[in-house]
Amino acid sequence: MKKTLAGLLLLFAVAACGGSEADTDTDAATTSESAAPEVSGTVTIVTPANGALINGNQISVTLSSTVEIVPAGTMTVGTGHHHLYLNADLSPADQPVPTVPGSIIHMGDASSTYVFQDVPAGEYRLIAVVADGLHIPLQPWVVDTVSFTVQNQ
């Protein structure tokens, strides 16, 4: 009985450690296929212009992109949607862009314009990022940054 049990254990151990070259190649192919493809493109903050002086308390943002802009949730390779960071630092490249009202904005409706309301006077940095349907920034980053000043009158 002990010899039979030992033999079975040895057989299971060999089977568990075994694997053909084909199995290894399949695992490698699966891993490389599941990696996110790189997307080349640009996004440009058309307005406000870098260095602009804005009178009032609204910031009208207009964006242009060479990446096809589609609604959030669309997972077509080479497409994405806009996100705006107003005086906020970028989130990690492998994490979804968070939502922070008034600071980090998701433009998931595939729009290219947005208006920040009730913006106090001060110095501002605006970053535009294009992310995929799950809000993960495209790689390499598709990003633009401008700085401007708001004067409330």
Secondary structure by P-SEA (a helix, b strand, c coil): caaaaaaaaaaaaaaaacccaaaaaaaaaaaaaacbbbbbbccccccccccccccccbbbbbbbccccccccccccccbbbbbbbccccccccccccccccccccccccccccccccccccccbbbbbbbbcccccccccccbbbbbbbbbcc
